[in-house]
Amino acid sequence: MKIAGILCPNVVPFKTDRSINEGELRRYISWLIEKGISGLYPNGSTGEFIRLSFEERIRVVEIVASETKGRVPILAGAAEPNLDLVLEACGRYADLGCQAVSVTGPYYYKVSQESIEHYFRELARRSPIDILIYNIPQFSNEVSLEVVKRLALDCPRIIGTKDSSRDMPRFMATLEEVKSQRPEFVCLIGCEEILLPTLLMGGDGGTIATSGVAPEAIMKLYDNFKRGDLAEARRIQFKILEIIKTMFAAGNFPEGFREGAALRGFDIGRARQPLSEREQGHLEDIRSKLACLLSDCGFAEAAHACRRPSSSPALARVDIERIVRNVIQDLGAAKR
């Protein structure tokens, strides 16, 4: 099964004790597939993989794979902190039937490009499953375009890249310098704000976090692009920008995306990163705004949480005090 189209980096539902809510995760995965998602991407940033233990990360992929039952391809996140754990994850995910793994550059320590290239060459030599190089310089060492190019042309096991750098010129250069020489090399974008532009330039799709909240809208954009209805695809691209912006405004990523999934009817629970009292209040405001946006897009199940501002402006305190004084004065005059 080809890794292409819209792959959903799913959130992970938690119970009140912070353990994985397996039943709700299964229900959520089946819902995403029923909504037409192209594939699944467990253990991505939206799935908070860094806050799970190694065995919990394996368990998430086990649940996703068993619930998927081969209906769509699975690109499993395998961004482990050292080569041995990455290879162990690769073996486990291969056994589970995943199509490929996504691996970031080494993180926490700054590492030279020479070391990063050697790391991926060793991984490609020993991995039992295909690999996508995940470039996300916000959280890990950047994998330079020159390194990606050499790896792509030398290592058959490395079949693509997923780029979340938000660097459109770099993505275009990857298409020109790598995909032109290896046409089957998969180029996925990791930020939905530029999904349509990258598709127009020859990209293969993306791992799109908003697809876990509004899969219908993201798939409609992708399907319209495939059909050649670029005007409609463009309209949807602009339409979803406010939803994306609102979810990011929640702070503490991926809180906004978790709230979005909850508004679609899932028991997502709280994330493992605790929030301050002020942040919780802000999140409630974001939840209300997001509910209104989703309701306006036709997702009626979100409407109950939408608190729209009153159509008449609220009276300021000074106005209220002035009205009270006037009333008292009028009453006094009436008595006289």
Secondary structure, 3 states (H helix, E strand, C coil): CCCCEEEECCCCCECCCCCECHHHHHHHHHHHHHCCCCEECCCCHHHCHHHCCHHHHHHHHHHHHHHHCCCCCEEEECCCCCHHHHHHHHHHHHHCCCCEEEEECCCCCCCCHHHHHHHHHHHHHHCCCEEEEEECCCCCCCCCHHHHHHHHHHCCCEEEEEECCCCHHHHHHHHHHHHCCCCCCEEEECCHHHHHHHHHCCCCEEECHHHHCCHHHHHHHHHHHHHCCHHHHHHHHHHHHHHHHHHHCCCCCCHHHHHHHHHCCCCCCCCCCCCCHHHHHHHHHHHHHHHHHHHHCCCHHHHHHCCCCCCCCCCCHHHHHHHHHHHHHHHHHHHC
